[in-house]
Amino acid sequence: MLCAGNSKGATSDAKGFYKLQLPVGNQTINSSCIGRVSTTRNLNLYSDGKLDVDMEIMVNILEGAEVVAHGKEILDR
């Protein structure tokens, strides 16, 4: 999560939650996560508060994929 126009940002904790402290006024928040659609929110902050941002899952359909595996031969014991 990143606030446009300044260097404030945050990463999620182990449970996926963010905590970001911003000054009162107009702010633009950009949220992105692997496998999710990026979102931009324009906020007018008056005081302390909480904002829940739901992020839409992004599905990438592959037309073809190649899987290559490398390993060692397993010997019977």
C-alpha positions in Angstrom: 0.0 0.0 0.0 1.4 3.4 -1.0 0.3 6.9 -0.6 0.8 8.9 -3.8 2.6 12.2 -3.4 4.7 11.3 -0.4 7.0 8.5 0.6 4.5 6.8 3.1 3.7 3.2 2.5 3.1 -0.1 4.3 3.3 -3.8 3.7 0.9 -6.3 5.2 1.4 -8.2 8.4 1.2 -12.1 8.6 -2.6 -11.9 8.5 -2.7 -9.5 5.5 -3.6 -6.3 7.4 -2.0 -2.9 6.7 -1.4 0.0 9.0 -0.7 3.4 7.5 -0.6 6.7 9.3 -1.4 9.7 7.1 -2.0 13.4 7.7 -5.4 15.0 7.5 -6.4 16.2 4.0 -6.7 14.7 0.5 -4.8 11.5 0.0 -4.5 9.0 -2.9 -3.9 5.4 -1.8 -2.6 2.8 -4.2 -3.0 -0.9 -3.2 -1.4 -3.8 -5.0 -0.8 -7.4 -4.3 0.3 -10.4 -6.3 -2.8 -12.2 -7.7 -5.1 -9.2 -7.1 -6.3 -6.3 -9.2 -4.5 -3.0 -8.1 -6.8 -0.3 -6.7 -6.6 3.4 -6.3 -8.7 5.3 -3.7 -9.0 9.0 -3.3 -9.6 9.9 0.4 -10.4 13.1 2.2 -9.1 12.5 5.8 -10.7 14.5 8.6 -9.5 12.6 11.6 -8.4 9.1 12.8 -10.3 6.3 11.1 -10.3 2.9 9.5 -10.7 2.0 5.9 -11.4 -1.5 4.6 -10.2 -2.1 1.0 -11.5 -5.2 -0.7 -9.2 -6.4 -3.5 -10.6 -8.3 -6.5 -8.9 -11.5 -7.4 -7.1 -11.3 -10.8 -7.3 -14.5 -12.9 -4.7 -15.1 -15.5 -5.6 -17.8 -18.0 -2.6 -19.4 -19.7 -3.0 -20.8 -23.2 -0.1 -23.2 -22.6 2.5 -23.9 -20.0 5.7 -25.9 -19.9 6.7 -27.5 -16.7 10.4 -28.6 -16.3 11.6 -30.5 -13.4 15.2 -31.4 -12.5 16.1 -34.0 -9.9 18.3 -36.8 -8.8 17.6 -40.5 -9.2 16.2 -42.1 -6.0 17.9 -45.3 -5.1 16.1 -48.2 -3.3 17.3 -48.9 0.1 
